[in-house]
Amino acid sequence: MGLAPEEFMEKMEQRMLFSDEDKSLLQSKADWGKEIAPEMAEYFYDYLEKDSEMKAILHTTEERIHRLRATFIDWFYEMFTGMDNWGDEYAQRRWRIGLIHVRLGIGPQHVVPAMATVVREAQKKIKSQGKKESLGEALSKICMIDLAFIEQAYLEVSSNAVLRETGWTEGLFRRLIATGAEAM
């Protein structure tokens, strides 16, 4: 079970209907994305810090929350620029971000609602500033693609750990999961 970030990115673009028009629109509003990124970081981390488990993770060291906020601002802006037009570099970076979430213990149950908060607040900002609704749609699509990378990182890391520890084949592991799901 090995993820190829570039292939995953292509698949997510297709599934999310993330089009060339979406990309052009985001790139045309990159300065605006950079401008609102610090505010979106505030919404994101304010939301996460309301959860005691997340607050403990975010403040493990004195400087962690400051680094995470700076990283969020870069990440948010990169969704508008696409770095390399949402190509290999973008996919590799999103994969690394997913792995970092796994390492820090920031699970999908935390990231999904926090990401929803960012999308909601960005949508409000778009509406209040009279920007095109299509900007919000494009931003929502790329947010969901980025979120898929984080969720996939959990799946890949967990699956690989089980296979390594048990010596099971990938086929056996998938059958066990399917059988377990049927029993629930």
C-alpha positions in Angstrom: 0.0 0.0 0.0 2.0 2.9 -1.2 0.6 6.2 -2.2 1.9 8.1 -5.3 1.0 11.7 -4.4 1.0 12.9 -8.0 -1.5 10.1 -9.1 -3.6 10.8 -6.0 -3.7 14.5 -6.8 -4.8 13.8 -10.4 -7.5 11.4 -9.1 -8.8 13.9 -6.6 -8.9 16.7 -9.2 -11.1 14.5 -11.4 -13.3 13.4 -8.5 -13.7 17.0 -7.2 -14.2 18.4 -10.8 -11.3 20.8 -10.0 -11.0 22.4 -13.4 -8.6 24.7 -15.2 -11.1 27.4 -14.7 -11.0 26.9 -11.0 -7.2 27.0 -11.1 -7.1 30.2 -13.1 -9.7 31.8 -10.8 -7.7 30.9 -7.7 -4.4 32.1 -9.2 -6.1 35.4 -10.2 -7.1 35.9 -6.5 -3.8 34.8 -5.0 -3.1 38.2 -3.5 -6.5 38.1 -1.8 -5.8 34.6 -0.5 -2.5 35.8 1.0 -4.3 38.8 2.5 -6.9 36.7 4.3 -4.7 33.8 5.2 -3.8 35.1 8.7 -7.5 35.6 9.5 -8.3 32.1 8.3 -5.5 30.7 10.4 -7.1 32.4 13.4 -10.5 30.8 12.7 -8.8 27.4 12.2 -6.8 27.4 15.4 -9.4 29.2 17.5 -11.7 26.3 16.6 -9.2 23.6 17.3 -8.1 25.2 20.6 -11.7 24.8 21.9 -11.0 21.0 22.1 -8.9 20.1 25.1 -7.2 17.2 23.3 -6.2 19.4 20.3 -5.2 22.3 22.6 -2.7 19.9 24.3 -1.3 18.8 20.9 -1.0 22.4 19.6 0.8 23.6 22.7 3.1 20.6 23.3 6.0 23.1 23.0 5.9 26.8 23.5 6.7 27.6 19.8 4.6 24.9 18.1 1.4 26.9 17.8 3.4 29.8 16.3 5.0 27.5 13.7 1.7 25.9 12.9 0.0 29.2 12.3 2.9 30.3 10.0 2.6 27.0 8.1 -1.2 27.4 7.8 -0.7 30.8 6.2 1.7 29.3 3.7 -0.6 26.4 3.0 -3.6 28.6 2.5 -1.8 30.9 0.1 -0.5 27.8 -1.8 -4.0 26.7 -2.5 -4.4 29.9 -4.5 -1.1 29.8 -6.3 -1.0 26.0 -6.9 2.8 26.2 -6.4 3.5 24.4 -9.7 -0.1 24.6 -11.1 -1.2 21.9 -8.7 1.3 19.4 -10.0 3.9 17.1 -8.5 5.4 19.7 -6.1 2.0 20.6 -4.8 1.0 16.9 -4.4 4.3 16.0 -2.6 3.8 19.0 -0.2 0.2 18.0 0.6 1.3 14.4 1.2 4.0 15.6 3.6 1.4 17.8 5.4 -0.8 14.7 5.8 2.0 12.7 7.3 2.8 15.5 9.7 -0.8 15.5 10.9 -0.5 11.8 11.5 2.8 12.2 13.4 1.3 14.9 15.6 -1.8 13.0 16.3 -4.1 15.5 14.6 -6.8 13.2 13.3 -9.5 13.6 10.7 -12.1 14.0 13.4 -10.3 17.3 14.3 -9.2 18.5 10.9 -12.5 18.0 9.0 -14.6 20.3 11.2 -11.7 22.8 11.4 -11.4 22.8 7.6 -15.2 23.3 7.4 -14.8 26.3 9.6 -12.2 27.8 7.3 -14.4 27.1 4.2 -17.4 28.6 5.9 -15.5 31.8 7.0 -13.9 32.2 3.6 -17.3 31.9 2.0 -18.6 34.6 4.3 -15.7 36.8 3.3 -16.2 36.2 -0.4 -19.9 37.1 0.0 -19.3 40.2 2.1 -16.7 41.5 -0.3 -18.9 40.9 -3.3 -16.5 38.4 -4.9 -17.8 35.8 -7.4 -19.5 32.7 -5.9 -17.3 30.6 -8.2 -14.2 31.7 -6.1 -15.8 30.0 -3.1 -16.6 26.9 -5.1 -13.0 26.7 -6.4 -11.6 27.2 -2.9 -13.9 24.6 -1.4 -12.8 22.1 -4.1 -9.1 22.5 -3.4 -9.7 22.5 0.4 -11.4 19.1 0.0 -8.6 17.8 -2.1 -6.1 18.9 0.6 -8.3 17.3 3.2 -8.3 14.0 1.3 -4.5 14.0 1.5 -4.7 14.2 5.3 -7.3 11.4 5.5 -5.4 9.3 3.1 -2.2 9.7 5.1 -4.0 8.2 8.1 -5.2 5.3 6.1 -1.8 4.6 4.5 0.2 4.9 7.7 -2.2 2.7 9.6 -2.4 0.1 6.9 1.4 0.0 6.4 1.9 -0.4 10.2 -0.5 -3.3 10.4 1.1 -5.0 7.4 4.6 -4.5 8.7 3.7 -5.7 12.2 1.7 -8.8 11.2 3.3 -9.8 8.0 -0.1 -10.0 6.3 -0.5 -9.5 2.6 -2.4 -6.5 1.4 -5.1 -8.8 -0.1 -5.6 -10.5 3.3 -5.7 -7.1 5.1 -8.4 -5.8 2.6 -10.5 -8.9 3.1 -10.3 -8.6 6.8 -11.4 -5.0 6.6 -14.3 -5.9 4.3 -15.4 -8.7 6.5 -15.1 -6.5 9.6 -17.2 -3.8 8.0 -19.9 -6.3 7.1 -20.1 -7.4 10.7 -20.7 -3.9 12.0 
